[in-house]
């Protein structure tokens, strides 16, 4: 068994994952994002400073270890802080802004495993750094929307909110703490701790007792400063213009300290408790926090496993990699002579399989059907003598005779 909360990925799922990644890559290309790859582990400080000490991730979910040189390192729990670290490190603020980056990477979080929640999961994400234009927020949301659409992810809904500017948030935080303090007697010691270090996170509580208190709490979305309000209105206007449906959610808080202004999350109505298929937001202070010049940014992360679960729940098959041809040659000597033909079909880009276990012709046909081959190409001594092959369409059962020659065969199989 692999460690709890981690999984082996077998070929069928791997195929489906690549279909998801390929669709996303097509969308990233359409919006001119370039790929970035950062190391699987970082100095722990990157996440402590980037993600924030009061977050669950930093407090209790990181896989942190000391290497033989005594450095504290952490397996990447999320993608934004490392990408921003790389942005600063490589002086990317000198490039044409915004710099648009996408990534595909495994993330590691020590969370309680359950359906759709793993200790190692994979995220597809983007970070667009160097512009505070609200149209960039709308673009980031649209990129993710397009990925779901291209894949046919069912029952996806979008919620958006705003964390306000750090300036307006200060005054709001005091108001919220004052409200919560009036109910301090109804809170557990852990919730009371939350009240002081990260009161907004209490909006995330599933406890009916806490939800009742939060239902009466003041909302940040009602307390935005003028600039944050104007920004939020423009993001909404862009989504309206594009016809992307969303719901405004004043209680949307996401588990990172770096967010400012826009936050958003996509959920799939067919998934259970872990229904978030992607989320993100703006982080206008993070570049500075990690040692760069003041530079705003926005991005999202989307869980590949969650997208696959959503597709499965909706009975939507991800575009399959198909097996074009099964070459059935019931003669060992002929098999050797036909190796160049098999090789050439593969070189022409056709996906081909053949028998490598000395099966009978009947067993080969069963094998081909089991693999889901679209065609079986049968070449026995008789066909070979005549310079032909029998091509059987595996779905209709129809057979036809085709010259035994790679170019013609490839055409018949395409
Ligand atoms: P996040 O919401 O923590 O955001 O994760 C993004 C997505 O990753 C989630 O919506 C979910 O689909 C998936 N995910 C998260 N945790 C797990 C898990 N334990 N098992 C399976 N899937 C999971 C971030 O990580 C931010 N860095 C996103 C961002 C980018 N914000 C700005 N830029």
Boltz pocket constraint, residues with backbone or C-beta under 6 A from the ligand:
constraints:
  - pocket:
      binder: B
      contacts: [[A, 77], [A, 78], [A, 79], [A, 80], [A, 109], [A, 111], [A, 116], [A, 117], [A, 118], [A, 119], [A, 120], [A, 121], [A, 122], [A, 123], [A, 125], [A, 126], [A, 127], [A, 254], [A, 255], [A, 266], [A, 276], [A, 277], [A, 278], [A, 279], [A, 280], [A, 281], [A, 282], [A, 298], [A, 299], [A, 300], [A, 301], [A, 302], [A, 303], [A, 304], [A, 305], [A, 306]]
      max_distance: 6.0
